[in-house]
Amino acid sequence: MLTATRHSDRGFTLVEMMFVIGLFGIVLGVVFGAVQVLTSSASTSMEESASAHDLSYSMELLSKALMAGTEVTYADGYRLDMKTTQNADGSYELQSIYATITPNPTSTSDTTAGILVWTRSLLKADGTVIGGNPTFKWDVSDRNMNAVDRKPLFTYYALDNTTVTVPSHGTRIHLHVSVLFNNDRRDDSRDVVPPMLQ
């Protein structure tokens, strides 16, 4: 004999509803957690990429600028001024590479970072700037930490590897660039021996 079962039209019980809502909440928590981790990871990756670009770009640009120099006119740990061309009338082009502790006001990075600057100026034979301003000024990096952390941008070494204060013939220049990465620093360095010092 077959008995028919009668299905209830009562709907879901409170326990079943609580179980489904709890399960749905767990799934949403996992999904939102994964999205947050991915977003944070992407942001960190972009920041790391930007700091790596700052480093590699700064090193390449400044190494090439150092190789173009013909005579050093001023040198310390955070600034190097070099003549690059001399004209028949005595005027010349001077390029300067320096790290400043002053933040870039238009920077979107941390305001404690300084600026790594490269300028070129035309000067008369007496040393006055033609036009009163640099003809070219480039903020190579607005994340620079050399002057902020007091890590020299330039160190000068003689042939016997002793440190010298003024670069002259037989000196190599150790270029060391430090940039801000979130709350950390990234560093890169290289030795350059410009033709003017060979």
Phi, psi and omega per residue, in radians:
M1 nan 2.329 -3.124
L2 -1.692 2.388 3.081
T3 -1.982 2.407 3.136
A4 -1.583 2.363 3.077
T5 -1.688 2.447 -3.110
R6 -1.777 2.172 3.133
H7 -1.437 2.419 -3.129
S8 -1.441 2.526 3.080
D9 -1.750 0.381 -3.039
R10 -1.282 -0.396 -3.068
G11 1.627 -2.655 -3.091
F12 -1.633 2.622 3.066
T13 -1.449 2.868 3.122
L14 -1.063 -0.689 -3.138
V15 -1.116 -0.751 3.121
E16 -1.114 -0.747 3.121
M17 -1.093 -0.761 3.130
M18 -1.111 -0.670 3.123
F19 -1.133 -0.797 -3.133
V20 -1.139 -0.769 3.130
I21 -1.123 -0.729 3.093
G22 -1.080 -0.776 3.121
L23 -1.107 -0.744 3.108
F24 -1.089 -0.701 3.117
G25 -1.116 -0.699 3.120
I26 -1.129 -0.784 3.133
V27 -1.079 -0.781 3.107
L28 -1.082 -0.724 3.116
G29 -1.053 -0.748 3.126
V30 -1.141 -0.767 -3.124
V31 -1.117 -0.858 -3.133
F32 -1.142 -0.629 3.073
G33 -1.081 -0.763 3.125
A34 -1.124 -0.731 3.116
V35 -1.094 -0.737 -3.138
Q36 -1.126 -0.739 3.114
V37 -1.104 -0.760 3.135
L38 -1.128 -0.725 3.119
T39 -1.119 -0.791 3.120
S40 -1.104 -0.725 3.128
S41 -1.118 -0.731 3.132
A42 -1.135 -0.709 3.126
S43 -1.123 -0.774 3.109
T44 -1.105 -0.721 3.139
S45 -1.114 -0.723 3.115
M46 -1.134 -0.732 3.128
E47 -1.130 -0.732 3.127
E48 -1.135 -0.702 3.104
S49 -1.093 -0.725 3.129
A50 -1.125 -0.729 -3.138
S51 -1.218 -0.649 3.086
A52 -1.124 -0.674 3.098
H53 -1.138 -0.754 3.100
D54 -0.978 -0.786 -3.116
L55 -1.137 -0.940 -3.059
S56 -1.147 -0.720 3.129
Y57 -1.107 -0.791 3.139
S58 -1.080 -0.799 -3.107
M59 -1.093 -0.795 -3.120
E60 -1.149 -0.847 -3.097
L61 -1.076 -0.818 -3.073
L62 -1.270 -0.587 3.078
S63 -1.084 -0.770 3.119
K64 -1.146 -0.670 3.108
A65 -1.110 -0.709 3.124
L66 -1.132 -0.641 -3.124
M67 -1.196 -0.333 -3.112
A68 -1.513 -0.182 -3.091
G69 -1.195 2.570 3.093
T70 -2.022 -0.391 3.134
E71 -2.763 2.315 3.099
V72 -1.452 2.246 3.101
T73 -1.879 -0.414 3.074
Y74 -2.702 2.467 3.136
A75 -2.643 2.307 2.906
D76 -2.582 -2.925 -3.068
G77 -1.220 -0.362 -3.048
Y78 -2.140 0.041 -3.131
R79 -2.631 2.473 3.055
L80 -2.459 2.121 3.092
D81 -1.930 2.306 -3.103
M82 -2.408 2.474 2.946
K83 -1.338 2.472 3.086
T84 -2.042 -0.564 3.091
T85 -2.467 2.621 3.082
Q86 -2.235 2.228 3.140
N87 -1.625 2.887 -3.106
A88 -1.074 -0.557 -3.122
D89 -1.433 0.072 3.123
G90 1.642 -0.228 3.086
S91 -1.240 2.740 -3.095
Y92 -2.656 2.836 3.055
E93 -1.700 2.349 3.115
L94 -2.086 2.259 3.032
Q95 -2.005 2.489 -3.122
S96 -2.175 2.407 3.031
I97 -2.163 2.166 -3.120
Y98 -2.645 2.716 3.076
A99 -1.896 2.319 -3.134
T100 -2.022 2.648 3.102
I101 -1.521 -0.216 -3.103
T102 -1.313 2.177 3.124
P103 -1.162 2.686 3.052
N104 -1.392 2.076 -3.070
P105 -1.132 -0.368 -3.140
T106 -1.683 0.084 -3.080
S107 -1.259 2.503 3.025
T108 -1.697 -0.112 3.106
S109 -1.474 -3.101 -3.099
D110 -0.960 2.294 -3.066
T111 -1.292 -0.105 3.076
T112 -1.429 -0.188 3.139
A113 -1.374 2.580 3.087
G114 -1.633 -2.864 -3.089
I115 -2.163 2.446 3.004
L116 -1.795 2.069 -2.961
V117 -2.098 2.491 3.023
W118 -2.226 2.151 3.127
T119 -2.207 2.698 2.986
R120 -2.284 2.382 -3.129
S121 -2.384 2.620 3.008
L122 -1.698 2.235 -3.113
L123 -2.119 2.554 3.019
K124 -1.263 2.967 -3.137
A125 -1.028 -0.514 -3.136
D126 -1.451 -0.018 3.073
G127 1.664 0.020 3.097
T128 -1.466 2.471 -3.094
V129 -1.284 2.254 3.100
I130 -1.298 2.156 -3.118
G131 1.533 -0.165 3.058
G132 1.444 -0.243 -3.112
N133 -2.340 2.783 3.041
P134 -1.052 2.481 3.094
T135 -1.306 -0.342 -3.100
F136 -2.581 2.255 3.082
K137 -2.427 2.187 -3.090
W138 -2.259 2.134 3.001
D139 -1.434 1.684 -3.055
V140 -1.106 -0.707 3.121
S141 -2.607 2.329 3.049
D142 -1.734 0.255 3.107
R143 -2.009 0.258 -3.008
N144 -1.214 2.406 -3.094
M145 -2.071 0.073 -3.084
N146 -1.004 -0.970 -3.108
A147 -1.243 -0.557 -3.123
V148 -1.171 -0.807 -3.117
D149 -1.566 0.017 -3.106
R150 1.008 0.744 3.001
K151 -1.809 2.046 -3.065
P152 -0.985 2.385 3.045
L153 -1.318 -0.608 3.136
F154 -2.204 2.351 2.941
T155 -2.245 2.419 -3.045
Y156 -1.962 2.277 -3.102
Y157 -2.154 2.406 3.026
A158 -1.398 3.066 -3.122
L159 -1.045 -0.507 3.141
D160 -1.559 0.258 3.108
N161 1.199 0.261 3.029
T162 -1.487 2.579 3.136
T163 -1.321 2.357 3.063
V164 -2.116 2.708 -3.102
T165 -1.543 -0.528 -3.122
V166 -2.130 2.143 3.130
P167 -1.217 2.384 3.081
S168 -2.515 -2.945 -3.119
H169 -0.945 2.318 3.122
G170 1.469 0.303 3.136
T171 -1.829 2.432 2.965
R172 -1.873 2.578 -3.132
I173 -1.853 2.175 3.065
H174 -1.649 1.927 -3.138
L175 -1.632 2.138 -3.107
H176 -2.239 1.964 -3.112
V177 -1.892 2.310 3.114
S178 -2.153 2.247 3.136
V179 -2.194 2.733 -3.138
L180 -1.416 2.360 3.050
F181 -2.326 1.850 -2.989
N182 0.879 -2.073 3.103
N183 -1.799 0.267 -3.096
D184 -2.062 2.987 3.117
R185 -2.058 2.591 2.999
R186 -2.106 2.426 -3.086
D187 -2.209 2.634 2.998
D188 -2.601 2.597 -3.141
S189 -2.588 2.760 3.072
R190 -2.778 2.707 3.066
D191 -1.674 2.387 3.126
V192 -2.241 2.328 3.031
V193 -2.082 1.624 -3.113
P194 -1.097 2.628 3.114
P195 -0.953 -0.550 -3.119
M196 -1.142 -0.364 -3.107
L197 -1.837 0.002 -3.105
Q198 -1.413 nan nan
